Amino acid sequence: MGGEMAGTTDGSVPAWTGGLTAPPAGVKFDAKTQNPPNPFPGDKPAFTVNAGNMGQYADKLLDGYKQLMKLYPTYHMNVYQSRRTCSLPEYVYSAIKNNATVGDLTADGDGVTGAIMGVPFPIASNGMEIVWNKKLGFRNFKVTRQFAAAPVQRNGSYNLITVQDEAILRWSDPSKKHAEDLNNVSILYIANTIAPARLAGNVILVHESLNAAVDPRKAWSYNPGTRRVRRAPDIAYDNPGTNTDAMSTSDAFDGYNGAMDRYNWTTKGRSVKFISYNDYDAINTKYADFVKPSHLNQDRVRYEPHRVWTVQADLKPGARHVYARRVMHLDEDAQIVDAAENYDGRGQLWRFQEVQVANYYHVPTCGGAAEIVYDLLDGRYLALSMRNEEPPVNYFADELQESRYTPEAIRTLGVR
């Protein structure tokens, strides 16, 4: 997967011994009817970090967490023992081993050649390769889910937005042999908003490019009011993300996505940080007890020490984006953006992203659950991609066919 198997010398991060590849013994789990239960119900926090003692843990705390503790006296982090649960199917390990010898970046870094299936650069040598590992990480081949988003205002009020989305992750198609087989399309994606009524029926379709320099992302939107499908080039870069109440950008969805050409990417090294991990209790908490004023119910969020890669993206001279600098932290095993600090043009830390991680051990694949975006300047926050009270994610949606991912087809989905 690209991680170091050995643990840290101080014991804070254990060795990776294979992760979880099935529901633990004694855990009853029906993947068709429930979210994965917590495989470690007996775990208790080792300690809690808050505004009063955060100086003691300064080297393990991301700047975003430090700022949240300064802003909100109630914000705290319950830190548990580190458990490296991430795992993948054996055939994905085999593909990644092959990728290490054949995967390569295009000259401009905006594309990948040779590799296929799983992370393309398990022995990453620069920041762009690390972020490509995130963008192409294994999440199985065909996936459907339903999620909720809560744009939380300063007074704590919010209205839930419910979305059904689905994807054919062509990079994970077992029939493909190398990147060149994909005809430059790595993902086919549809998102259909189903609630509330004023937003229901809005549908977006995305054909994600493997090399944006050759052919940029293609996107379309269907509006039930006009009953028209239109090209949607604004579903990219720093345009407001769909269903985010303008609290996040299109390219921040899922931690980071899309073209990388507006930034210079550098690796800041690897270090042990507290990140949101093994968040099974969070996934299984009712919204009313999870989404609270100012911040989430932090007693339902689990943090652990893990080794993370830190990658910095600095806006190129002459390029435009609302984030002049982005600092992303990616777990060495999960290879996803666990957290990111996004700075405005004045150099102020503006928005802090947290992606909560769990191993969906019935697949197995390690990925994000809820995505949280805290606006540190105006006091609002966005809780996105929550599955807490939704039907469980279907990671084996074999019924999906590529013929569904056309502008003509999405018109039939947009029914209120």
C-alpha positions as semicolon CSV with decimal commas, in nm:
position;residue;x (nm);y (nm);z (nm)
1;M;0,000;0,000;0,000
2;G;0,304;0,225;0,028
3;G;0,333;0,229;0,406
4;E;0,625;0,119;0,620
5;M;0,545;-0,212;0,784
6;A;0,755;-0,147;1,095
7;G;0,619;0,055;1,383
8;T;0,781;0,359;1,539
9;T;1,068;0,318;1,782
10;D;0,867;0,475;2,066
11;G;0,580;0,231;2,015
12;S;0,318;0,499;1,947
13;V;0,251;0,349;1,603
14;P;0,254;-0,032;1,585
15;A;0,380;-0,252;1,306
16;W;0,136;-0,330;1,027
17;T;0,053;-0,702;1,044
18;G;-0,208;-0,733;0,769
19;G;-0,489;-0,516;0,899
20;L;-0,850;-0,629;0,917
21;T;-0,964;-0,843;0,625
22;A;-1,299;-0,964;0,764
23;P;-1,537;-0,885;1,049
24;P;-1,364;-0,970;1,377
25;A;-1,463;-1,284;1,561
26;G;-1,778;-1,231;1,765
27;V;-1,889;-0,922;1,569
28;K;-2,226;-0,971;1,399
29;F;-2,239;-0,775;1,077
30;D;-2,476;-0,777;0,779
31;A;-2,321;-0,553;0,514
32;K;-2,657;-0,520;0,336
33;T;-2,840;-0,371;0,633
34;Q;-2,589;-0,198;0,862
35;N;-2,274;0,008;0,874
36;P;-1,964;-0,178;0,997
37;P;-1,976;-0,217;1,376
38;N;-1,685;-0,107;1,590
39;P;-1,443;-0,402;1,598
40;F;-1,283;-0,264;1,916
41;P;-1,576;-0,192;2,149
42;G;-1,360;-0,227;2,458
43;D;-1,109;0,043;2,362
44;K;-1,096;0,349;2,587
45;P;-0,920;0,681;2,524
46;A;-0,559;0,684;2,637
47;F;-0,583;1,060;2,696
48;T;-0,774;1,370;2,586
49;V;-0,620;1,676;2,422
50;N;-0,785;2,013;2,478
51;A;-0,700;2,383;2,489
52;G;-0,554;2,346;2,837
53;N;-0,295;2,079;2,757
54;M;-0,244;2,101;2,380
55;G;0,104;2,245;2,426
56;Q;0,210;1,910;2,568
57;Y;0,120;1,745;2,235
58;A;0,214;2,027;1,998
59;D;0,439;1,813;1,779
60;K;0,156;1,564;1,715
61;L;-0,119;1,821;1,651
62;L;-0,200;1,961;1,308
63;D;-0,237;2,338;1,289
64;G;-0,607;2,302;1,211
65;Y;-0,672;2,117;1,536
66;K;-0,475;2,372;1,733
67;Q;-0,687;2,650;1,588
68;L;-1,012;2,468;1,665
69;M;-0,909;2,433;2,029
70;K;-0,827;2,802;2,047
71;L;-1,164;2,897;1,896
72;Y;-1,390;2,659;2,087
73;P;-1,336;2,574;2,456
74;T;-1,549;2,260;2,409
75;Y;-1,338;2,120;2,126
76;H;-1,124;1,825;2,231
77;M;-0,967;1,512;2,087
78;N;-0,998;1,171;2,250
79;V;-0,680;0,986;2,151
80;Y;-0,684;0,605;2,145
81;Q;-0,420;0,343;2,088
82;S;-0,307;0,326;1,726
83;R;-0,451;0,038;1,525
84;R;-0,331;-0,009;1,169
85;T;-0,643;-0,180;1,038
86;C;-0,614;-0,087;0,670
87;S;-0,608;-0,377;0,426
88;L;-0,686;-0,460;0,064
89;P;-0,770;-0,775;-0,135
90;E;-0,476;-0,989;-0,237
91;Y;-0,520;-0,919;-0,608
92;V;-0,484;-0,546;-0,536
93;Y;-0,158;-0,606;-0,350
94;S;-0,031;-0,793;-0,657
95;A;-0,129;-0,504;-0,883
96;I;0,040;-0,248;-0,657
97;K;0,359;-0,456;-0,653
98;N;0,357;-0,443;-1,032
99;N;0,281;-0,069;-1,030
100;A;0,603;-0,009;-0,839
101;T;0,798;-0,122;-1,147
102;V;0,584;0,019;-1,431
103;G;0,399;0,326;-1,301
104;D;0,513;0,668;-1,411
105;L;0,397;1,029;-1,420
106;T;0,358;1,212;-1,746
107;A;0,611;1,488;-1,804
108;D;0,386;1,757;-1,655
109;G;0,269;1,536;-1,368
110;D;-0,096;1,566;-1,471
111;G;-0,130;1,204;-1,578
112;V;-0,027;0,847;-1,497
113;T;0,102;0,581;-1,734
114;G;0,175;0,211;-1,708
115;A;0,016;0,137;-1,371
116;I;-0,336;0,012;-1,298
117;M;-0,540;-0,091;-0,989
118;G;-0,454;0,042;-0,644
119;V;-0,198;0,310;-0,569
120;P;0,017;0,377;-0,877
121;F;0,324;0,485;-0,679
122;P;0,375;0,270;-0,367
123;I;0,733;0,398;-0,354
124;A;0,640;0,763;-0,400
125;S;0,922;1,005;-0,473
126;N;0,743;1,342;-0,483
127;G;0,429;1,526;-0,375
128;M;0,239;1,472;-0,698
129;E;0,287;1,096;-0,679
130;I;0,158;1,093;-0,321
131;V;-0,157;1,283;-0,422
132;W;-0,206;1,057;-0,724
133;N;-0,202;0,763;-0,482
134;K;-0,496;0,926;-0,307
135;K;-0,684;1,000;-0,629
136;L;-0,650;0,645;-0,762
137;G;-0,659;0,447;-0,437
138;F;-0,864;0,127;-0,431
139;R;-1,234;0,165;-0,336
140;N;-1,352;-0,138;-0,535
141;F;-1,488;-0,128;-0,889
142;K;-1,858;-0,037;-0,878
143;V;-2,001;0,144;-0,576
144;T;-2,334;0,301;-0,476
145;R;-2,413;0,493;-0,160
146;Q;-2,646;0,745;0,000
147;F;-2,506;1,022;0,217
148;A;-2,618;1,330;0,404
149;A;-2,467;1,675;0,423
150;A;-2,526;1,930;0,699
151;P;-2,418;2,292;0,639
152;V;-2,410;2,407;1,004
153;Q;-2,461;2,778;1,067
154;R;-2,306;2,981;1,348
155;N;-2,618;2,941;1,562
156;G;-2,603;2,562;1,523
157;S;-2,895;2,531;1,284
158;Y;-2,881;2,317;0,972
159;N;-3,098;2,143;0,715
160;L;-2,992;1,798;0,604
161;I;-2,928;1,741;0,235
162;T;-2,952;1,382;0,110
163;V;-2,767;1,259;-0,195
164;Q;-2,751;0,928;-0,378
165;D;-2,424;0,888;-0,562
166;E;-2,257;0,610;-0,750
167;A;-1,936;0,544;-0,938
168;I;-1,767;0,307;-1,175
169;L;-1,405;0,332;-1,069
170;R;-1,254;0,229;-1,401
171;W;-0,902;0,238;-1,256
172;S;-1,012;-0,062;-1,044
173;D;-1,162;-0,259;-1,336
174;P;-1,009;-0,609;-1,308
175;S;-1,023;-0,649;-1,686
176;K;-0,784;-0,359;-1,752
177;K;-0,411;-0,421;-1,779
178;H;-0,261;-0,072;-1,771
179;A;-0,361;0,293;-1,759
180;E;-0,362;0,328;-2,136
181;D;-0,663;0,093;-2,154
182;L;-0,889;0,350;-1,986
183;N;-0,918;0,595;-2,278
184;N;-0,826;0,872;-2,032
185;V;-1,135;0,823;-1,810
186;S;-1,056;0,697;-1,461
187;I;-1,396;0,744;-1,292
188;L;-1,758;0,769;-1,402
189;Y;-1,961;0,942;-1,132
190;I;-2,326;1,044;-1,075
191;A;-2,469;1,238;-0,779
192;N;-2,847;1,274;-0,749
193;T;-2,983;1,505;-0,477
194;I;-3,306;1,359;-0,337
195;A;-3,384;1,590;-0,041
196;P;-3,490;1,851;0,060
197;A;-3,763;1,918;-0,194
198;R;-3,616;2,248;-0,311
199;L;-3,297;2,071;-0,421
200;A;-3,437;1,731;-0,519
201;G;-3,384;1,624;-0,877
202;N;-3,059;1,808;-0,934
203;V;-2,815;1,561;-1,087
204;I;-2,449;1,590;-1,180
205;L;-2,246;1,360;-1,403
206;V;-1,867;1,353;-1,413
207;H;-1,621;1,176;-1,641
208;E;-1,295;1,213;-1,449
209;S;-0,983;1,242;-1,661
210;L;-0,671;1,040;-1,599
211;N;-0,469;1,313;-1,768
212;A;-0,635;1,655;-1,740
213;A;-0,368;1,817;-1,958
214;V;-0,471;1,598;-2,254
215;D;-0,846;1,625;-2,196
216;P;-0,995;1,803;-1,891
217;R;-1,268;1,660;-1,674
218;K;-1,609;1,649;-1,843
219;A;-1,913;1,732;-1,630
220;W;-2,283;1,787;-1,686
221;S;-2,572;1,895;-1,464
222;Y;-2,947;1,839;-1,488
223;N;-3,185;2,094;-1,340
224;P;-3,543;1,973;-1,294
225;G;-3,672;2,330;-1,311
226;T;-3,552;2,378;-1,667
227;R;-3,555;2,006;-1,753
228;R;-3,228;2,058;-1,932
229;V;-2,889;1,892;-1,920
230;R;-2,602;2,138;-1,955
231;R;-2,227;2,113;-1,961
232;A;-2,093;2,209;-1,619
233;P;-1,729;2,319;-1,643
234;D;-1,770;2,486;-1,303
235;I;-1,761;2,145;-1,128
236;A;-1,387;2,186;-1,088
237;Y;-1,114;2,378;-0,907
238;D;-1,233;2,646;-0,663
239;N;-1,593;2,672;-0,774
240;P;-1,830;2,604;-0,481
241;G;-1,885;2,234;-0,425
242;T;-2,227;2,084;-0,489
243;N;-2,450;2,091;-0,178
244;T;-2,185;2,263;0,035
245;D;-2,354;2,601;0,096
246;A;-2,036;2,751;-0,053
247;M;-1,833;2,623;0,243
248;S;-1,602;2,410;0,030
249;T;-1,462;2,391;-0,320
250;S;-1,531;2,137;-0,593
251;D;-1,174;2,006;-0,582
252;A;-1,185;1,954;-0,203
253;F;-1,456;1,684;-0,220
254;D;-1,321;1,353;-0,089
255;G;-1,018;1,533;0,049
256;Y;-0,887;1,634;-0,292
257;N;-0,984;1,556;-0,649
258;G;-0,932;1,678;-1,002
259;A;-0,654;1,849;-1,192
260;M;-0,332;1,947;-1,015
261;D;-0,202;2,200;-1,267
262;R;-0,265;2,521;-1,069
263;Y;-0,025;2,434;-0,789
264;N;0,338;2,351;-0,728
265;W;0,350;2,036;-0,515
266;T;0,620;1,962;-0,258
267;T;0,664;1,689;0,001
268;K;0,722;1,808;0,357
269;G;0,816;1,465;0,486
270;R;0,651;1,204;0,704
271;S;0,578;1,233;1,075
272;V;0,349;1,098;1,345
273;K;0,031;1,301;1,391
274;F;-0,305;1,256;1,562
275;I;-0,564;1,188;1,292
276;S;-0,924;1,071;1,286
277;Y;-0,906;0,693;1,247
278;N;-1,112;0,376;1,299
279;D;-1,419;0,599;1,330
280;Y;-1,680;0,326;1,365
281;D;-1,859;0,496;1,655
282;A;-1,890;0,814;1,448
283;I;-2,040;0,624;1,153
284;N;-2,299;0,463;1,381
285;T;-2,412;0,777;1,569
286;K;-2,748;0,940;1,499
287;Y;-2,727;1,279;1,336
288;A;-2,893;1,455;1,629
289;D;-2,615;1,332;1,857
290;F;-2,337;1,384;1,602
291;V;-2,389;1,726;1,444
292;K;-2,367;1,991;1,716
293;P;-2,323;2,371;1,726
294;S;-1,970;2,493;1,645
295;H;-1,830;2,142;1,591
296;L;-1,915;1,773;1,592
297;N;-1,982;1,577;1,908
298;Q;-1,615;1,509;1,971
299;D;-1,689;1,224;2,209
300;R;-1,798;1,020;1,906
301;V;-1,480;1,085;1,706
302;R;-1,173;0,867;1,757
303;Y;-0,818;0,994;1,706
304;E;-0,500;0,788;1,689
305;P;-0,130;0,852;1,626
306;H;-0,034;0,749;1,273
307;R;0,246;0,826;1,033
308;V;0,132;1,069;0,766
309;W;0,286;1,218;0,457
310;T;0,254;1,597;0,448
311;V;0,227;1,752;0,102
312;Q;0,208;2,125;0,035
313;A;0,044;2,281;-0,270
314;D;0,143;2,640;-0,347
315;L;-0,053;2,836;-0,606
316;K;0,151;2,895;-0,920
317;P;0,224;3,254;-1,020
318;G;-0,058;3,378;-1,239
319;A;-0,292;3,090;-1,148
320;R;-0,626;3,149;-0,977
321;H;-0,772;2,967;-0,677
322;V;-0,931;3,080;-0,350
323;Y;-0,676;2,864;-0,166
324;A;-0,331;3,013;-0,210
325;R;-0,175;2,729;-0,012
326;R;-0,298;2,384;0,086
327;V;-0,126;2,154;0,331
328;M;-0,251;1,794;0,307
329;H;-0,180;1,509;0,547
330;L;-0,216;1,155;0,409
331;D;-0,200;0,838;0,617
332;E;0,071;0,603;0,492
333;D;-0,164;0,300;0,487
334;A;-0,501;0,439;0,380
335;Q;-0,338;0,680;0,131
336;I;-0,621;0,930;0,164
337;V;-0,625;1,296;0,268
338;D;-0,699;1,258;0,640
339;A;-0,680;1,633;0,700
340;A;-0,594;1,952;0,514
341;E;-0,525;2,314;0,606
342;N;-0,638;2,559;0,338
343;Y;-0,501;2,914;0,343
344;D;-0,642;3,227;0,179
345;G;-0,450;3,481;-0,027
346;R;-0,347;3,671;0,285
347;G;-0,181;3,364;0,432
348;Q;-0,452;3,307;0,694
349;L;-0,565;2,956;0,780
350;W;-0,918;2,972;0,643
351;R;-1,067;2,624;0,622
352;F;-0,964;2,301;0,787
353;Q;-1,075;1,965;0,646
354;E;-1,104;1,644;0,846
355;V;-1,178;1,312;0,677
356;Q;-1,274;1,036;0,917
357;V;-1,121;0,699;0,832
358;A;-1,247;0,342;0,871
359;N;-1,160;0,004;0,726
360;Y;-1,464;-0,143;0,552
361;Y;-1,334;-0,484;0,641
362;H;-1,593;-0,682;0,444
363;V;-1,442;-0,555;0,113
364;P;-1,172;-0,488;0,242
365;T;-1,084;-0,127;0,172
366;C;-0,978;0,162;0,392
367;G;-1,145;0,492;0,315
368;G;-1,320;0,800;0,436
369;A;-1,650;0,831;0,617
370;A;-1,771;1,180;0,709
371;E;-1,583;1,477;0,565
372;I;-1,582;1,786;0,783
373;V;-1,487;2,136;0,667
374;Y;-1,447;2,395;0,943
375;D;-1,452;2,760;0,836
376;L;-1,217;2,904;1,095
377;L;-1,292;3,264;1,002
378;D;-1,671;3,282;1,012
379;G;-1,762;3,002;1,255
380;R;-1,963;2,775;1,026
381;Y;-1,886;2,418;0,933
382;L;-1,991;2,157;0,681
383;A;-2,045;1,791;0,767
384;L;-2,042;1,607;0,434
385;S;-2,058;1,244;0,319
386;M;-2,224;1,122;0,641
387;R;-2,373;0,770;0,620
388;N;-2,487;0,748;0,983
389;E;-2,860;0,700;0,918
390;E;-2,838;0,607;0,551
391;P;-2,846;0,262;0,388
392;P;-2,501;0,101;0,397
393;V;-2,262;0,160;0,110
394;N;-2,278;-0,109;-0,157
395;Y;-1,921;-0,179;-0,264
396;F;-2,034;-0,458;-0,497
397;A;-2,282;-0,277;-0,723
398;D;-2,228;-0,507;-1,020
399;E;-2,552;-0,386;-1,179
400;L;-2,393;-0,055;-1,280
401;Q;-2,319;-0,024;-1,652
402;E;-2,121;0,243;-1,834
403;S;-2,418;0,318;-2,061
404;R;-2,582;0,483;-1,759
405;Y;-2,318;0,757;-1,740
406;T;-2,434;0,977;-2,027
407;P;-2,595;1,323;-2,037
408;E;-2,908;1,167;-2,186
409;A;-2,937;0,907;-1,910
410;I;-2,913;1,148;-1,616
411;R;-3,224;1,331;-1,735
412;T;-3,430;1,029;-1,629
413;L;-3,282;1,039;-1,278
414;G;-3,380;1,398;-1,203
415;V;-3,734;1,335;-1,087
416;R;-3,864;1,506;-0,775
